[in-house]
Structure formats: structure tokens, C-alpha cells
Amino acid sequence: MTREITIVGGGLAGLTAAIACAEGGARVTVHESHRTLGGRARSTAAPYIANDGTHVFYSDGEPWRWMAARGLVRPFRRPAPGVLARARFRYGDRLTARPPWALLSAIIAKRRLRAPVEEDFRTWGARHLGEEGTRAAAGLVGVITYDADPGRLSAAFVWERLLRATAPRYPAPRYVVGGWQRVVDRMTAHARGLGVRIETGARVDRLPEDTPVIVATSLEAARTLLGDESLRWESGRAVLLDLGLTRRPGDLFLVSDLDEGGFLEQYTLPDASLAPAGHALFQLEMPSRPGESRAGAIARAERLADLGLPGWRSRTTWRREATAGGRTGALDLPGLSWRDRPAIDRGHGVWLAGDAVAAPGLLSEVSTHSALAAARSALQAAGRRRSLPARP
């Protein structure tokens, strides 16, 4: 008997689940409500190919290895030493080549510390890293959390991400040539090659009763589809500013904003294909403060551009602004960890996959981990059940 599995959502999680289920021998159908696949992994069309946010893959994680084994992330680039030399830190509203000593000493001398889940990072950090080191560390992880105040989050959550981002080895970030849309395109082709049926522009309002279902959408969409108000979790909020500029040889590669948690990166240094010849693509992120307007947060992002890209306004040939709210991955508050997030197994033959569910990982890695876990369970269920229990 052929096993059948339905997947709702054609983003990174949905495509991962589709490939894993098809590799397991199931007949898979993916329903995506938009006309295009990819979700938040999409990129803009040329001439400026900007990801939907400041995306990067981390090569030291299992999700990267899973994709690399299937040829989904090649070719890619890694930042060369000369490129890394063009990185700066904003601290005290000035650019420096090195982070403050208080932060350096914290991440070098204190790496063996274990931070507690129950305590907030600000309180724990003040005791172990010092107040100055704690503030700078919170600024450094702003780009990873999309949150203006990481000090309020679980100490274990923030510390784990800080150590991952500052691991003492050759930097783990990898840049797929052509942007994340290329990854989406390869995943789509690979899934179809395995026999996956993909339907775009297909909104699902009711789950099918006769197959296991993996819901690979945002928590908000899953909450509506499943009628389950418990599907909520803390998430960040930030503004995104993309700039296409005429290229200037001395432009920096990145600026990590230790003052306000922002980030500026020139994506065309590792991958020149993302902009026309003679031009450069920069992407900025600035976490929004509570109650702050979009215009106010954009103005702060522009201040970061003023520091890192002198004369950028007169060089701008393309600009895009966006707000990322509730779609930036999960944030764990004190007393909570990834195990406390909405469970992958929802019962009645339904599983969740996405970046805010109960799976480990950094940013998009949560989507991949949860999708693979959901696929394994759905395959087992499809193989042992001739009929599924009625869904509420």
C-alpha cells in the first residue's frame, strides 16, 4: 500500500518535510497558498537579489549537512580573510575594529560557563560577565534574535546563541551563490524529481481526513487552520532595510551594532552576482523598540548606514523597506526552553514544522529540524495506519 502524506506550506520547512517524506517512500502533496514557493526563504528578482531578511546558513549545524548531502546549497561562498578584515563594531556610536574588552573577555574567558534557563540574561550576565560585557553581548545577538532587549530573555537562550556566533574557529556562515531563492528552486526541483506533487495558489481551510498532515506554516496560520489558540510563542520584531548602491572599494563588509542590536552587511562581497556590475547590495536589520513606529526604527537603521556607509544616500539606486514581526523565529523567555514551545506532534495524525516549534537550532535551523522530525513521525504513522482517528 502506498503511503500518502499531505503537507500544508511550501516554505523551507514544508519543502524539507516533502523531500524527507518522499525519500521515505511516501506519495506527497504540498499545498502552498501563495503563487510562489519559499516563504521567508524567497529572494527578490534581479538586478538586486535580496533575501527576505538578513539570511545566512551556518555550516556547523545538522541542517546545513542535510542540505549539502543533497546538493541543495552548492555553489556557496565563505567569507575570505580579506573580507573579514572589513568588519566593524558600533560601540558608543563609533566604529571600532574590535569589540570592547568587556565583551572579548566574556566570550573568551567565560566560554565554559553554563547559563540557566530560569534566569534572565541581564541579571545572570551582570553577575558573571559584568554590566558592560552583558550590554555588548546583548547588542551582538540582536541580529540573531530580532529583539531590541535580549537581556529580558532566558540566559541559556542568549548565551547559547552568543557562543555559537563567536565560536573560535573559521567563521561558519555560508553564502549560497544567487541567494536563498536558488536553494528554494533546487529544493523544489529535487522534490518534484522524487515525485512530490506541488500545488501553488492552493489555500487549505480544512485538513484532509485520510492522510497524515504536516502543517508547515507560521504559528499564526497554524493557529487559524487548527483552531488551536495555544499555538503562540514569543517572537522578535525588527525593520529591514535593503540598499542597492554604486560600489565604492572601501565599503565595509559588515557592522555589528553593539549599541542597538542592529546589523549591516554587504552581501555582494562574498557573492557579486547579487547586484549589477559596479553596484553593491547591503542589507540592514534594526530591532524595533516596544511601541516604536516603523519610521522611527528605519531612522535608526539609517543612522547605522550613516556610520558604516558614508555618502550612501547619494549612491542609492535601489531601496526596499520591510517589517519583520512574528516571523523571526522563537524567543525563549526565562523559565522556558525550546522543549516548551508548541509540540511538533499535535495528535490525530497532525504534525507542526516551522521556526517557532519545539525543536533545537539557530534561526531557520529550527524549521529544518522540526520538518525532519515531523516527516519521520508522519512516515511511521502512514505505514502503520489504514485509517486515521477523526480530527476535531
C-alpha positions in Angstrom: 0.0 0.0 0.0 1.4 3.4 -1.0 1.7 5.8 1.9 0.3 9.3 1.4 1.2 12.4 3.3 -0.2 15.9 2.9 2.0 19.0 3.6 0.5 22.5 4.1 3.0 25.2 3.4 5.8 25.4 0.8 8.5 27.3 2.6 11.8 25.9 3.9 10.1 23.7 6.4 7.4 22.4 4.0 9.9 21.6 1.3 12.3 19.9 3.7 9.4 17.7 5.0 8.3 17.0 1.5 11.8 15.8 0.4 12.2 13.7 3.6 8.8 12.1 3.2 9.3 11.3 -0.4 12.7 9.8 0.3 10.9 7.6 2.8 8.7 6.2 0.1 5.6 8.3 0.6 3.4 9.9 -2.0 3.5 13.5 -1.0 1.3 16.5 -1.9 2.3 20.1 -0.9 -0.3 22.8 -0.8 1.1 26.4 -0.8 -1.4 29.3 -0.6 1.0 31.7 -2.4 1.8 31.6 -6.1 5.5 31.1 -5.4 7.3 28.7 -3.0 9.8 29.6 -0.4 8.0 31.5 2.3 10.6 33.7 4.1 13.4 32.0 2.2 12.4 33.8 -1.0 14.7 36.4 -2.7 13.8 39.4 -4.9 14.3 39.2 -8.6 17.4 40.7 -10.3 19.0 43.1 -10.7 19.3 43.3 -6.9 18.8 39.8 -5.4 18.0 40.4 -1.7 16.9 37.7 0.6 13.7 38.3 2.7 15.8 39.3 5.7 19.4 39.0 6.6 19.7 35.3 5.9 22.8 33.2 6.2 23.5 29.4 6.6 25.6 28.1 9.4 27.8 25.2 8.2 28.4 23.8 11.7 24.8 22.6 12.1 23.0 19.4 11.0 20.5 21.3 8.7 23.4 22.5 6.5 24.8 19.0 6.4 21.4 17.6 5.4 21.1 20.1 2.6 24.7 19.8 1.4 24.3 16.0 1.2 21.6 16.5 -1.4 23.4 19.2 -3.4 20.9 21.9 -2.4 23.4 24.6 -1.2 26.1 24.5 -3.8 27.8 26.5 -5.1 28.4 28.6 -2.0 30.9 31.2 -0.7 32.6 31.6 2.6 33.9 35.0 3.8 37.6 35.3 2.9 40.1 36.7 5.5 40.4 39.9 3.5 36.6 40.3 3.6 36.5 39.6 7.3 39.1 42.4 7.9 36.4 44.8 6.7 34.1 44.1 9.7 33.5 46.7 12.3 31.6 47.1 15.6 29.4 50.0 16.6 30.1 50.8 20.2 29.5 54.2 21.9 28.2 55.4 18.5 31.6 54.9 16.9 33.0 52.2 14.7 35.8 50.1 16.0 37.8 47.2 14.5 37.5 45.2 17.7 34.7 44.7 20.2 35.2 46.2 23.7 37.4 44.3 26.0 34.5 43.6 28.4 32.8 41.6 25.6 36.0 39.9 24.4 36.9 38.7 27.9 33.4 37.4 28.4 33.4 35.2 25.3 37.0 34.1 25.6 37.4 33.5 29.3 33.9 32.6 30.2 33.0 30.1 27.5 32.8 27.2 29.8 30.0 28.8 31.9 26.6 27.3 31.7 23.8 29.8 31.8 20.5 28.9 33.5 17.2 28.6 31.7 15.3 30.1 34.7 17.1 33.5 35.0 17.1 36.4 32.5 20.3 37.1 30.6 20.6 40.7 32.0 20.7 39.5 35.6 22.8 36.5 35.1 25.2 38.4 32.8 25.7 41.2 35.2 26.9 38.7 37.8 29.2 36.7 35.5 30.2 39.0 32.6 29.8 42.4 34.2 27.2 45.0 33.2 29.3 46.4 30.3 30.0 43.0 28.8 26.4 42.0 29.2 25.1 45.1 27.3 27.6 44.5 24.5 26.7 40.8 24.3 23.0 41.6 24.1 23.8 44.0 21.2 25.8 41.3 19.4 22.9 38.8 19.5 20.3 41.4 18.3 20.6 40.3 14.7 20.0 36.7 15.8 17.0 37.4 18.0 15.4 40.3 16.1 14.7 41.7 19.6 15.6 45.1 21.0 16.1 43.8 24.5 17.7 40.3 24.6 18.6 40.9 28.2 15.0 40.0 29.1 15.3 36.6 27.5 16.4 33.3 29.1 20.1 33.4 30.0 20.6 30.0 28.5 18.9 31.0 25.2 21.0 34.1 24.7 24.3 32.6 25.9 23.9 29.6 23.6 23.5 31.9 20.6 26.3 34.2 21.6 28.7 31.2 21.9 27.6 29.8 18.6 28.1 33.2 16.8 31.6 33.6 18.3 32.9 30.1 18.1 36.8 30.2 18.0 37.2 28.7 14.5 36.9 29.8 10.9 33.5 31.5 10.6 30.7 29.1 10.0 28.4 31.4 7.8 28.0 30.3 4.2 26.5 32.3 1.4 24.7 30.3 -1.3 25.5 31.9 -4.7 22.4 33.6 -6.1 20.7 34.0 -2.8 18.3 31.7 -0.9 15.9 31.6 -3.8 18.4 29.3 -5.5 18.1 27.0 -2.6 14.3 27.1 -2.8 14.5 26.4 -6.6 16.8 23.4 -6.0 14.6 22.0 -3.2 11.6 22.4 -5.5 13.2 20.6 -8.4 14.6 17.9 -6.0 11.1 17.3 -4.5 9.5 17.1 -7.9 12.2 14.7 -9.0 11.1 12.4 -6.1 7.5 12.6 -7.3 6.2 15.2 -4.9 3.1 16.9 -6.2 3.2 20.7 -5.5 0.1 22.9 -5.8 0.6 26.6 -5.5 -2.2 29.1 -5.1 -3.9 26.4 -3.1 -5.2 27.7 0.2 -6.2 24.9 2.7 -9.1 25.8 5.0 -9.7 22.2 6.3 -7.3 19.4 6.8 -7.8 16.2 4.8 -9.1 13.3 6.9 -7.5 10.4 5.1 -3.7 11.2 5.3 -1.2 12.3 7.8 -0.7 16.0 7.6 2.3 18.2 8.3 1.4 21.9 8.8 4.5 23.8 7.8 3.2 27.4 8.2 3.7 30.2 10.7 2.2 29.7 14.1 -0.4 32.3 13.3 -1.6 30.5 10.2 -1.4 27.1 12.0 -3.5 28.5 14.9 -6.3 29.5 12.5 -6.1 26.3 10.5 -6.2 24.0 13.5 -8.4 26.2 15.6 -5.9 25.9 18.5 -5.3 29.1 20.5 -2.4 27.6 22.3 -0.2 27.9 19.2 1.5 31.1 20.4 5.1 31.9 21.2 7.3 35.0 21.8 9.0 36.3 18.7 11.0 39.3 17.7 10.2 42.4 15.7 12.6 44.4 13.5 12.7 46.6 10.5 14.7 45.5 7.4 16.3 48.0 5.1 17.9 46.8 1.8 20.1 49.2 -0.2 21.5 48.9 -3.7 24.4 51.3 -4.0 27.0 52.2 -6.6 30.1 50.3 -5.4 32.9 52.0 -3.5 36.1 50.0 -3.0 36.4 50.9 0.7 32.9 49.9 1.7 32.8 47.7 4.8 31.7 44.1 4.8 29.6 44.2 8.0 28.9 46.3 11.0 27.6 44.7 14.2 25.7 47.3 16.2 26.5 46.6 19.9 24.7 49.8 20.9 21.3 49.0 19.5 21.4 45.4 18.3 21.3 46.3 14.6 23.3 44.9 11.8 24.6 45.9 8.4 26.1 43.5 5.8 27.4 43.8 2.2 26.2 40.6 0.6 28.0 41.3 -2.7 31.4 40.9 -1.1 31.1 37.1 -0.8 28.6 36.9 -3.8 29.0 39.5 -6.5 26.1 38.0 -8.5 23.5 39.7 -6.2 23.9 43.1 -7.9 24.7 44.6 -11.3 28.4 45.2 -12.2 29.7 48.2 -10.4 27.0 48.1 -7.7 26.7 46.5 -4.2 23.8 45.1 -2.2 23.6 45.9 1.5 21.0 44.6 3.9 20.3 46.1 7.3 18.3 44.9 10.3 17.3 47.0 13.3 15.2 45.5 16.2 12.2 47.7 16.9 11.7 49.0 20.4 8.3 48.5 22.2 5.8 50.9 20.8 8.2 52.3 18.3 6.9 53.3 14.9 8.3 51.7 11.7 9.6 55.2 10.7 11.4 55.5 14.0 13.1 52.2 13.6 14.0 52.9 10.0 15.6 56.2 11.0 17.8 54.3 13.5 18.8 51.8 10.7 19.7 54.8 8.5 21.9 56.1 11.3 23.7 52.8 11.3 24.1 53.3 7.5 25.5 56.8 8.1 28.2 55.3 10.2 29.1 52.3 8.1 28.4 53.7 4.6 29.4 57.3 4.3 27.6 59.0 1.4 25.2 56.2 0.9 22.2 58.4 0.2 23.8 59.9 -3.0 24.8 56.4 -4.1 21.4 54.7 -3.7 20.0 53.1 -6.8 17.5 50.7 -5.2 15.8 50.6 -1.8 13.4 48.3 0.0 11.9 48.5 3.5 10.0 45.8 5.4 8.9 44.9 8.9 9.6 41.5 10.3 7.1 40.8 13.2 6.1 37.5 14.5 8.0 35.8 11.7 11.5 35.9 13.1 11.7 32.6 14.9 11.1 31.7 18.6 12.4 33.6 21.6 12.6 31.8 24.9 11.7 33.8 28.0 13.2 33.0 31.4 12.0 29.6 32.6 11.3 28.3 29.1 13.4 26.4 26.5 12.8 25.1 23.1 11.2 22.0 24.6 8.4 24.2 26.0 7.4 25.6 22.6 4.3 24.2 20.7 4.9 20.5 20.2 5.6 19.1 16.8 3.1 16.2 17.3 -0.4 17.7 17.6 -2.2 14.3 17.8 -4.8 12.9 15.4 -2.2 12.5 12.6 -1.1 16.1 12.5 2.4 17.5 13.0 3.8 21.0 13.0 7.0 22.2 11.4 8.4 25.8 11.4 10.8 28.2 13.2 8.8 28.6 16.4 8.0 25.0 17.4 9.7 22.5 19.8 12.9 21.8 18.0 16.5 22.9 18.6 18.7 25.1 16.4 19.6 28.6 15.4 17.0 30.7 13.4 16.0 28.7 10.3 17.6 25.6 11.6 14.5 25.1 13.8 12.4 24.8 10.7 14.7 22.1 9.2 15.0 20.1 12.5 11.2 20.2 13.1 10.4 19.3 9.5 12.7 16.3 9.6 11.2 15.2 13.0 7.6 15.7 11.6 8.5 13.7 8.5 9.8 10.7 10.5 6.7 10.6 12.6 4.3 11.0 9.6 6.1 8.2 7.7 5.7 5.9 10.7 2.0 6.8 11.0 1.3 6.4 7.3 2.9 3.0 7.3 1.0 1.6 10.3 -2.4 3.1 9.9 -5.1 2.2 7.4 -7.3 4.9 8.7 -6.6 8.0 10.9 -8.6 8.9 14.0 -11.2 11.6 13.4 -9.8 15.1 13.7 -11.6 17.6 16.0 
